[in-house]
Amino acid sequence: MMGRGFFTLIAIILTSCLLAGVNDSNAVKQPVSLSYPQRAAIASSLLPGSGQVMNHQAWKAPLAWGIMAGAGYFVYINQSSFNRLSDAIDFRYDNDPNTIDDFDGIYTTNQLFSLQNDYRRSRDYAVLGLAGTYLFQVLEAYAAAHLVDFDVSRNLSLQLSPATLPQSLIGAKMTLSWH
């Protein structure tokens, strides 16, 4: 259920990105031309890490995959433990003396409820971490695509030097030049 809502949200975001320039239904339809940053963001939203590869920063893609895999692992572990505790609570309340849960004699029923709430909270935080990592890598691909053509040649320079100012004894002067 959670996955279906997540993919619905992504579909809405992609549709709104593609239809952002359409204002009038009677206007002559122009083909939608996506800028390079928009293409990188859409590629990264469809396949995490592909926007980073498009920006020639492929070393960032495994970082995004690893963090997302770690968050997904924590979602899985916490959900499994939550389900196990839910089954144990159900076994305790089924009024059948033949069913014994895995935690009989280890935890009281109140402790099981407390543990279940802890695992639910941890699972929810892991889902937030997964969603945050996903959105971060999309935004990173978008921002990095703006900087693909940024000039980082040796012709850029920044010089700091001491300066004297009329109102103060000491100061600093910063000169930024490009040629």
Order of alpha helices (4+ residues) and beta strands (2+ residues): alpha-alpha-alpha-alpha-alpha-beta-beta
